[in-house]
Amino acid sequence: MLLGSRGKPTHEPISVESPSETDTSPEPCKRGSSRQLRASSVPWEHGFQSGVEVQCRSREIKTIVSEGSRVRRWARSLLLGASLALMLIASVQLLCQQGGAPGLLHRAHCSVILGKSSALSNEPLQTSGVAPEGAAKFSRVDSSASSDMELRTLQGATIVALSDGQLVLADPCSSASQTQRCTLIDRGSSTVALRCGISTVSGLERFVTAQPGGSLAADCSSIGHWQRFWVRPHADGMISLQSKHGSFVAMPEASAVVNEVGLASSGAARDLSFRQAQHICNPEAPMPKMASPPTWNIDMDTNDWCFKQISSKMPAMTRSGKVDRNWCWVGLKESGCHQHWGDHRTWSAMHKLASHAGFTVDNSFAPLHHPELCDKQQLGISRSWSKADWHNAKKWFGDVVAVYVLSLPDEAKRLDGISARLAELEIPFTAVWGTDLRMEGAMKAAQREGIIPETFNATLAQLQALNKENDMGRYRNGGIAGTIGCLAGHFRVQTHASKYPSPLSVIFENDVSPADDFVPRLWSLVTEELPCDWQVVSLASRCAYGQCVTPHLTRVQPDVNEPSSRCHHGVNFGFQGMLYRTSEINNLLDAWKPVAFDESRPHCLDVDVALAAISDRVQYYAVPNSQGPGMLQELWYKSSIRQKINIANESEFES
């Protein structure tokens, strides 16, 4: 029997003939009640009166004469309805099986049988500090697309990840669950990880991270401490998941927090309130009174001498001609700072080196106002921390700071190195992939994501970078794909960090090793020295330029000794370790991006240069790298990935 067929009628139908072909204006249909006109499409309707004459062009209407009792009519209606329902259920179950209908049919039919489950809330899953018996219960079922296990609620819903990493419940047959489903990965010792996305496609899978303050989301490309959950079994065979921070996954309505982004952790309302009350600056530290940026005024003859000296020693640096630059300042930076990248030297020491090498003149110039306050190497030596200091610093760090590592998928050695170091320091972190413009479609993907403006013309920026005024390709005629990728990667991890509630966000590049006492150093820096107007801090700034404001901090300023057309390039280098006030990241990006992605000024594509260039509009502080050994040590892997990509000159926008 076909689905929806009434079967053989038990009553003789009344045929109503169509008018003859010669009738050009038939009689209008004589309408009884509206219920009578619906009789042909709704069988067994009570109260239908037979014998109605209906004349309509070119159709035959057959009506059913009802003679049974009301009880019989309702019984037949119920019987037919039950039959239809059973047939629908069987059809949908068949469609939902592996190899069934495509995603569109999956979605349409599953929503029929799931009832309330098909209208699942769009609110993200959250966790709560409930007792184990109050946590969400899940059953483990085989995944239809892999050997992993899926989690299902008592109502049959499964967990999927949205594009921003938030986790929601979805119909198991929906198209979303087929592409962004979350499966269970056994990690041993009664621990598991949740992997979301397409596990068979490299780079499209993410592991769920549990932040110490609360939120969880599918955001990590590898499994660390924060990506592991304990499995807590129940007597009925179901399980609950408990994060490493003690929180249990719960349904949205059972959570202690209702407006948290992503998955909130145990007691998130209490934790969030606690974190916001913590010290993220020193309220008693005075706001710095800023002087004009340090300026080195030299006469034309002296500038000509410095230009000739540099031309004879490093002709590649002067290929663009004199242009509008202070060449004695260029020589001081290049010979004194850039060529001693890993050294912890004061500006005074660097000036002596450059002058002795013949790159600049021995005229007095201080690139930092009040250098006696912070431009001292001994200030980078670790101080003696008491047990109370360590205890307070670790408590503060765990409550206030989230740590992220920027890396690329093919940089396994570097990521392994910093992962081991952070594990040694007991610092949990989230790894975030950067942008590799050697990959096909990477530029367009970054533009769709919003980390590179859609209006940005990379080809034009490449041409501008290679002209003689900018001369950014003087090393083996390289390109700028690595530089743009580095910039976009930092904007990606910043944007990611801005979505989470930790007041402070530390972002490391993958070639850095924090000091043994990094945690108490950061705690001391923030709570004892950092003024409360701050937005961003560089934890190791090379060629620091601006003004010393505390023993360990400078206030960064734009280098007015270099033209704006070069983005005031050449100072405040290094993004190996950056500290952000999380609530200010989006404000920073609003000011930062338009300057960084200016095709006419390709030097602004250097992420650190662009931020220094707008330091008169944002509150940017830095720990000068003259202080040694300092909070961070940069690890040398023989080559820079960014430079390697630039030299290879490989990207979809370069020819």
C-alpha positions in Angstrom: 0.0 0.0 0.0 1.4 3.4 -0.9 2.1 5.9 1.9 -1.0 8.0 2.4 -3.5 5.8 0.4 -6.9 5.4 2.0 -7.2 1.8 0.9 -10.5 0.5 -0.6 -13.5 2.7 0.3 -16.4 1.1 2.1 -19.0 3.5 0.7 -20.0 4.2 -2.9 -18.7 7.5 -4.1 -21.0 10.1 -5.7 -19.6 11.2 -9.0 -20.1 14.8 -10.0 -19.6 15.2 -13.7 -17.8 18.0 -15.3 -19.8 20.4 -17.5 -20.0 19.6 -21.2 -17.4 21.1 -23.5 -20.0 23.4 -24.9 -20.5 25.2 -21.6 -18.4 28.3 -21.7 -19.7 29.8 -18.5 -20.6 27.1 -16.0 -22.7 27.6 -13.0 -20.7 28.8 -10.0 -20.0 26.2 -7.4 -22.9 26.0 -5.0 -21.1 26.1 -1.7 -22.4 24.5 1.4 -20.2 24.9 4.5 -16.5 25.2 4.3 -16.4 21.8 5.9 -18.3 20.3 3.0 -15.7 21.6 0.5 -12.9 20.0 2.4 -14.5 16.6 2.5 -12.6 15.2 -0.5 -9.2 15.9 1.2 -10.1 15.2 4.8 -11.9 11.8 5.0 -14.1 10.7 7.8 -15.0 14.2 8.8 -18.0 14.3 11.1 -21.1 16.3 10.0 -20.6 16.0 6.3 -23.9 16.2 4.4 -24.2 14.3 1.1 -26.0 15.3 -2.0 -24.3 18.6 -2.6 -24.1 19.6 -6.2 -20.6 20.9 -7.1 -19.7 22.0 -10.6 -16.1 23.1 -11.3 -14.4 23.1 -14.7 -12.3 20.1 -15.9 -12.2 18.2 -12.6 -14.1 15.4 -11.0 -14.7 15.6 -7.2 -15.5 12.4 -5.4 -16.9 12.7 -1.9 -17.4 10.0 0.7 -20.8 9.5 2.2 -20.5 8.9 5.9 -23.1 6.7 7.4 -21.3 5.2 10.5 -21.6 6.4 14.0 -19.3 9.0 15.5 -17.4 6.4 17.4 -16.6 4.4 14.3 -15.5 7.5 12.4 -13.1 8.5 15.1 -11.8 5.0 15.4 -11.1 4.8 11.7 -9.4 8.2 11.9 -7.1 7.1 14.7 -6.3 3.8 13.0 -5.3 5.6 9.9 -3.2 8.2 11.8 -1.4 5.4 13.7 -0.6 3.6 10.4 0.7 6.7 8.8 2.9 7.5 11.9 4.4 4.0 11.9 5.2 4.3 8.2 6.8 7.7 8.7 9.0 6.5 11.6 10.2 3.5 9.5 11.0 5.7 6.6 12.9 8.2 8.7 14.9 5.5 10.5 15.9 4.2 7.1 17.0 7.6 6.0 19.1 8.2 9.0 21.1 5.1 8.6 24.5 5.3 7.0 24.2 5.4 3.3 20.7 6.8 3.5 19.4 10.0 1.9 21.6 13.1 1.7 21.8 15.7 4.4 18.8 17.7 3.3 16.5 14.7 3.7 18.2 13.8 7.0 17.3 17.1 8.4 13.8 17.3 7.1 12.7 13.8 8.3 14.6 13.7 11.6 12.9 16.8 12.7 9.6 15.0 12.2 10.2 12.1 14.6 12.4 13.9 17.2 9.6 16.2 18.1 10.9 18.5 20.9 14.5 17.4 20.2 14.2 18.8 16.7 13.6 22.3 18.2 16.7 22.2 20.4 17.8 25.4 22.0 20.5 27.5 20.3 22.0 28.3 23.7 25.6 26.9 24.0 26.2 24.0 26.3 27.5 25.0 29.6 29.0 23.4 32.7 28.0 23.8 36.3 29.3 23.1 39.8 26.6 20.6 40.4 27.1 17.4 42.3 28.0 14.4 40.1 24.5 13.1 40.2 23.2 16.4 38.9 25.5 16.5 35.9 24.4 15.8 32.4 24.3 12.1 31.5 25.4 10.8 28.2 25.5 7.4 26.6 28.3 6.3 24.3 27.3 5.1 20.9 29.3 4.1 17.8 30.0 6.9 15.4 28.6 6.2 11.9 31.6 8.0 10.3 34.6 6.8 12.3 35.8 4.3 14.9 35.3 6.9 17.7 32.4 7.0 20.0 29.7 9.7 20.1 27.9 11.1 23.1 24.1 11.1 23.2 21.8 12.6 25.8 18.8 10.8 27.2 16.7 12.5 24.6 19.0 11.3 21.8 20.6 14.6 21.0 24.3 14.8 20.1 27.0 17.4 20.7 28.2 19.5 17.7 30.5 22.5 17.4 29.5 25.8 15.8 31.9 27.7 13.6 33.0 29.9 16.6 33.8 26.8 18.8 30.7 26.9 20.9 29.1 23.6 21.6 25.4 23.0 21.2 23.0 20.0 21.2 21.7 19.0 17.7 19.6 16.3 16.1 21.8 13.3 15.4 20.6 13.2 11.8 21.0 17.0 11.1 23.6 18.1 8.5 25.5 20.0 11.2 26.1 16.8 13.2 27.5 15.1 10.1 30.2 17.8 9.7 30.9 19.3 13.1 30.0 16.4 15.4 32.0 15.9 18.6 33.4 12.4 19.2 35.0 10.8 22.3 38.7 10.0 22.2 40.0 7.6 24.8 43.2 9.0 26.5 43.6 6.3 29.1 43.5 6.4 32.9 39.7 7.1 32.7 40.3 10.3 30.8 38.9 11.3 27.4 39.1 14.2 24.9 36.4 15.6 22.8 37.2 16.0 19.1 34.9 18.1 17.0 34.9 18.5 13.2 35.9 16.3 10.3 38.6 14.0 11.7 39.6 12.7 8.3 40.5 16.2 7.0 43.7 17.7 8.3 43.3 21.0 10.0 39.5 20.9 10.3 39.3 19.2 13.6 39.5 20.9 17.0 39.6 19.6 20.6 37.5 21.0 23.3 39.4 23.1 25.8 38.4 23.7 29.4 39.6 27.1 30.7 40.3 27.3 34.5 37.9 30.1 34.9 35.0 28.5 33.1 34.4 28.5 29.4 35.0 25.5 27.2 35.0 25.4 23.4 36.3 23.4 20.4 39.3 25.6 19.8 42.5 23.6 20.2 44.5 21.7 17.6 46.2 19.4 20.0 45.5 17.6 23.3 47.0 18.9 26.5 46.0 19.1 30.2 43.1 21.4 29.5 41.7 19.1 26.7 41.3 16.1 29.0 38.1 15.1 30.9 37.5 12.5 33.5 34.8 9.9 32.8 32.4 9.6 35.8 30.2 6.5 35.4 26.7 6.2 36.8 24.8 3.1 38.0 22.5 3.2 35.0 25.4 2.8 32.6 25.4 6.5 31.6 28.5 8.7 32.1 29.2 12.3 32.9 32.3 14.4 32.0 34.3 16.3 34.5 37.0 18.8 33.4 40.4 19.0 34.9 39.2 22.1 36.8 36.5 20.1 38.5 33.4 21.2 36.6 30.8 18.9 35.2 29.2 19.3 31.8 25.5 20.1 32.3 22.5 21.1 30.2 22.1 24.8 29.5 19.2 25.2 31.9 21.1 23.5 34.7 24.1 25.8 34.5 25.0 28.3 37.1 25.8 30.9 34.4 23.3 31.9 31.7 25.2 34.6 29.7 28.6 33.0 29.5 30.1 32.6 26.0 31.0 29.0 25.1 31.0 26.3 27.8 31.2 27.8 31.3 33.0 25.8 34.0 32.2 24.8 37.5 31.0 27.7 39.6 31.7 30.0 36.7 29.6 32.8 38.1 31.6 32.8 41.3 34.9 32.4 39.5 34.2 35.1 37.0 33.2 37.5 39.8 36.4 36.6 41.7 38.6 37.1 38.6 37.2 40.5 37.9 38.0 41.5 41.4 41.6 40.5 41.1 44.5 42.9 40.5 45.0 43.4 36.7 47.1 46.6 37.4 48.4 48.7 40.3 45.7 51.2 41.1 48.3 53.3 43.0 50.7 53.5 40.1 50.6 57.0 38.6 49.6 57.4 34.9 52.8 58.4 33.1 53.2 62.0 32.0 54.5 61.6 28.5 57.1 63.8 26.9 57.5 64.2 23.2 59.2 61.1 21.6 63.0 61.1 21.7 64.3 63.1 18.7 67.9 63.0 17.3 68.6 66.2 15.5 71.7 66.1 13.3 73.0 68.4 10.6 73.0 67.5 6.9 76.8 67.0 6.7 76.7 64.5 9.6 73.8 62.7 8.0 75.7 62.4 4.7 78.7 61.0 6.5 76.6 58.3 8.1 75.0 57.5 4.8 78.3 57.0 3.1 79.6 54.8 6.0 76.6 52.5 5.8 76.8 52.4 2.0 80.4 51.2 2.2 79.8 48.6 4.8 76.2 47.4 4.0 75.4 48.6 0.5 72.1 46.6 0.5 70.7 49.0 3.1 71.2 52.1 1.0 70.0 50.8 -2.4 66.9 53.0 -2.0 69.0 56.1 -1.8 69.0 58.7 1.0 65.3 59.4 0.9 64.0 61.2 4.1 65.9 59.4 6.8 68.3 60.0 9.7 71.1 57.7 8.6 73.0 58.1 11.9 69.9 56.7 13.6 69.6 54.0 11.0 73.3 53.0 11.7 72.8 53.0 15.4 69.8 50.7 15.2 71.3 48.3 12.6 74.8 47.9 14.0 74.0 48.4 17.7 70.6 46.5 18.0 69.6 44.5 15.0 73.0 42.8 14.6 73.0 41.9 18.3 69.5 40.5 18.4 69.9 38.0 21.2 72.0 40.2 23.4 70.7 42.1 26.5 72.4 45.5 25.9 71.5 49.0 27.0 71.2 51.7 24.4 74.4 53.2 25.8 76.3 50.0 25.1 74.7 49.6 21.7 75.6 53.2 20.7 79.3 52.5 21.6 79.2 49.3 19.4 77.8 51.1 16.4 80.1 54.1 16.8 83.1 51.9 17.1 82.0 49.9 14.0 81.8 53.2 12.0 78.0 53.0 11.5 77.1 56.2 13.4 78.6 59.2 15.2 79.3 59.4 18.9 76.9 62.2 19.5 74.8 61.9 22.7 71.3 60.5 22.1 68.9 58.5 24.3 66.2 56.6 22.5 64.5 56.2 25.9 63.6 59.1 28.2 64.8 58.5 31.8 67.0 55.5 30.8 68.4 55.4 34.4 65.1 54.1 35.5 64.7 51.0 33.3 67.5 50.6 30.8 69.6 48.4 33.0 70.7 44.8 32.3 70.7 43.8 36.0 66.9 44.6 36.3 66.3 41.3 34.3 67.8 39.1 37.0 65.4 37.0 38.9 64.7 38.2 42.5 64.3 35.9 45.4 60.6 34.8 45.7 59.2 33.6 49.1 56.9 30.7 49.4 54.1 33.1 50.0 55.0 34.9 46.7 54.9 31.7 44.8 51.6 30.7 46.3 49.9 34.1 45.7 51.4 34.3 42.2 50.1 30.9 41.1 46.7 31.5 42.6 46.5 34.9 40.8 47.8 33.4 37.5 45.3 30.5 37.5 42.4 32.9 38.3 43.2 35.7 36.0 45.4 34.6 33.0 44.7 32.5 29.9 47.7 31.4 27.8 47.7 30.8 24.1 50.5 29.6 21.7 50.5 30.7 18.1 51.9 28.0 15.8 51.5 26.4 12.4 50.6 22.7 11.7 53.9 21.9 10.1 56.0 23.4 13.0 55.7 20.3 15.2 59.2 20.6 16.7 58.6 24.1 17.9 55.2 23.3 19.3 56.6 20.3 21.0 59.3 22.4 22.5 57.1 25.1 24.0 54.5 22.5 25.1 57.1 20.7 27.1 58.4 23.9 28.6 54.9 25.1 29.6 54.1 21.7 31.1 57.3 21.9 33.1 56.1 25.3 34.5 52.6 23.9 35.0 51.1 26.5 32.7 48.2 25.2 30.7 47.6 26.7 27.3 45.6 26.6 24.1 47.4 26.3 20.7 45.9 28.3 17.9 46.9 27.8 14.3 48.3 30.8 12.4 47.9 31.6 8.7 50.1 30.0 6.1 49.6 31.8 2.8 51.4 29.0 0.9 48.3 27.0 1.3 45.8 27.2 -1.5 42.8 29.4 -0.6 44.4 30.6 2.6 44.1 34.3 1.7 40.4 34.1 0.9 39.7 32.0 4.0 41.4 34.6 6.2 39.4 37.3 4.6 36.1 35.5 5.1 37.2 35.0 8.7 37.7 38.7 9.1 41.4 38.6 10.2 42.4 40.1 6.8 40.1 42.8 5.4 38.3 41.8 2.2 39.4 45.1 0.7 43.1 44.4 1.2 45.1 44.0 -2.0 48.0 41.7 -1.3 49.4 42.0 -4.8 49.6 45.8 -4.6 51.2 45.5 -1.2 53.8 43.1 -2.7 54.6 45.6 -5.4 55.0 48.4 -3.0 57.2 46.4 -0.7 59.7 45.6 -3.5 60.1 49.2 -4.7 63.2 51.0 -3.9 61.6 53.3 -1.3 60.6 50.3 0.9 63.1 47.8 -0.3 61.6 45.0 1.8 62.7 42.3 -0.6 66.4 43.0 -0.5 67.2 39.6 0.9 67.2 37.3 -2.1 64.3 39.2 -3.7 61.9 37.7 -1.3 58.2 38.4 -0.9 55.9 39.3 2.0 53.7 36.2 2.2 55.3 35.2 5.5 55.0 38.7 6.9 51.2 38.9 6.1 50.7 35.4 7.5 52.4 36.3 10.7 50.2 39.5 11.1 47.0 37.5 10.3 48.0 34.8 12.7 48.4 37.2 15.6 45.1 38.8 14.8 43.5 35.4 14.8 44.7 34.4 18.2 43.9 37.8 19.6 40.3 37.5 18.3 40.1 34.1 19.7 41.3 35.2 23.2 38.8 38.1 23.2 35.9 35.7 23.3 36.8 34.3 26.6 36.3 35.7 30.1 39.9 35.6 31.5 40.8 39.2 32.2 44.4 38.8 31.0 45.6 36.9 27.9 49.2 35.9 27.3 50.1 35.0 23.7 53.4 33.2 23.0 54.9 32.5 19.7 56.1 28.9 19.4 59.9 29.7 19.6 60.0 31.1 23.1 60.9 29.7 26.5 59.5 31.5 29.6 61.8 31.9 32.6 61.6 29.5 35.5 59.9 32.2 37.6 57.7 33.5 34.8 54.5 33.3 36.8 55.7 35.4 39.8 57.5 37.8 37.5 54.3 38.5 35.6 52.3 38.7 38.8 54.7 41.2 40.2 54.9 43.3 37.0 51.1 43.5 36.7 50.1 44.1 40.3 53.1 46.3 41.4 54.1 48.3 38.4 51.5 48.4 35.6 49.4 51.5 35.5 45.7 51.0 35.1 45.3 52.6 31.7 47.2 49.8 30.0 45.9 47.8 27.0 48.9 45.8 25.9 52.4 44.9 27.1 55.3 43.4 25.2 57.1 41.1 27.6 60.5 41.4 25.7 60.9 44.5 23.5 64.1 44.8 21.4 65.4 48.2 20.5 62.9 49.7 23.0 61.9 53.3 22.2 59.8 55.7 24.2 59.9 56.5 27.9 60.9 54.5 31.0 58.0 54.7 33.5 58.8 52.1 36.1 61.9 49.9 36.8 60.6 47.2 34.4 58.4 49.1 32.0 58.6 51.5 29.2 55.7 53.4 27.6 56.1 52.8 23.9 56.0 55.8 21.5 56.2 56.1 17.7 59.7 56.6 16.4 59.5 60.1 15.0 63.1 59.8 13.6 61.7 57.5 10.9 59.2 58.7 8.3 55.6 57.7 8.5 55.8 56.3 5.0 58.0 53.6 6.5 55.6 53.1 9.5 58.3 54.5 11.9 60.0 51.2 11.3 63.0 49.8 13.3 62.2 49.8 17.1 60.2 48.0 19.6 60.7 44.7 17.8 59.5 41.3 19.1 56.1 39.6 19.6 57.5 36.4 21.2 55.4 37.1 24.4 52.6 39.6 24.6 50.2 40.4 27.4 46.7 41.7 26.5 43.9 43.2 28.6 41.3 40.9 27.2 38.5 43.4 27.3 40.6 45.8 25.3 41.6 43.5 22.4 38.8 44.5 20.1 39.5 48.2 20.7 43.1 47.6 19.9 42.2 45.7 16.7 39.9 48.6 15.6 42.9 51.0 15.6 45.5 48.4 14.6 44.1 46.7 11.5 43.5 49.8 9.2 47.2 50.8 9.8 48.6 47.3 9.4 46.8 46.5 6.2 47.7 49.7 4.3 49.1 48.7 0.9 50.8 52.0 0.5 52.9 51.4 3.7 54.0 47.8 3.5 56.4 48.1 6.5 53.2 48.3 8.6 52.6 44.7 7.7 55.1 43.9 10.4 52.8 43.2 13.4 55.1 44.8 16.0 56.0 47.8 13.8 52.3 48.6 13.2 51.5 48.4 16.9 54.4 50.7 17.8 53.3 53.1 15.0 49.9 53.6 16.7 51.3 53.8 20.3 50.3 57.4 20.4 46.7 56.2 20.2 46.7 53.1 22.4 48.2 52.4 25.8 51.2 50.3 24.9 53.8 49.3 27.5 56.9 47.1 27.1 59.6 45.3 29.1 62.9 46.4 27.5 65.0 43.5 26.3 68.1 45.2 27.7 67.1 43.6 31.0 68.7 40.2 31.0 68.0 37.3 31.2 64.4 38.7 31.5 61.1 36.9 31.5 61.5 35.2 28.1 64.2 33.5 26.1 63.8 33.2 22.3 64.8 29.8 21.0 66.8 29.7 17.8 65.8 27.1 15.2 68.4 28.1 12.6 65.7 29.9 10.5 62.6 32.0 10.9 59.5 30.4 9.4 58.3 33.9 8.4 61.5 34.6 6.6 61.6 31.2 5.0 58.1 31.8 3.5 59.1 35.3 2.4 62.3 34.0 0.7 60.4 31.2 -1.0 58.1 33.8 -2.4 55.3 31.3 -2.5 51.7 32.3 -2.2 48.6 32.5 -4.3 48.9 36.3 -4.8 52.5 36.3 -5.9 53.8 35.4 -9.3 
